[in-house]
Amino acid sequence: MSISGEYGRRAALQKLLFLFATPAWAQTSRSEPIRLLALGDSLTAGYGLPRGRGFVPQLQAALDASGRRVRVLDAGVSGDTMAGGAARLDWALADRPQAAIVALGGNDGLRGLPPARTAEALESILSRLEARRIPVLLAGMLAPPNLGRDYGAAFEKLYRDAVAKRPDILFYPFFLDGIAAEPALNQPDRIHPNEAGVAELVRRILPVTEQLLDRVPPQAAG
């Protein structure tokens, strides 16, 4: 056998050994999109908007346009509280997300629920995601001003306290930043963004979402 033929045989053998020694998930990891969980309420679910124009579809479109290989998993349920999100988290995790946006709490504030109860439910969500080593982007909410300054301060603080316990979590302080109280960006109820409002929300949160995706290890993307 020639030297070149012997070299080719060895190279082919080494390739086969590598394939057998490498787990299947590692062999295909870079060809699979990252599964990004969007755990939220009506703001995530696209309440009042035409099909395909809510937060999840618009975020998916923005990520596609940026060249990211991502599949956004819609886990938004209208009317849900932080405790409701915690109660159905195991169901959402069945889709094996590799990163998560947690955008809950708006209904807690609207109902005037005790911030301590909301904080307890948020801790349950974050601790379970942490146990699975799922990078998290936490989107905070603000309480309606009619509930008073003390309640508003306690409500805002519960998010910051959660982040203080876990410095590795990415934090977007107010999910509706730049959209709330802007008539042109909201539906008539002045609570839910319209299509243009969602587009603005996606534009603002996209950079930090991309930071979140960069935290997914290559070997986990599959």
Buried (B, 14 or more C-beta within 10 A) or exposed (E): EEEEEEEEEEEEEEEEEEEEEEEEEEEEBEEBBBBBBBBBBBBBBBBBBEEEBBBBBBBBBBBEEEEBEBBBBBBBBBEBBBBBBBBEBEEBBEEEBBBBBBBBBBBBBBEBBEBEBBBBBBBBBBEBBBEEEBBBBBBBBBBBEEBEEEBBEBBBEBBEBBBEEBEEBBBBBBBBBEBBEBEEBBBEEEBBBBBBBBBBBBEBBBEBBBEBBEBBEEEBBB
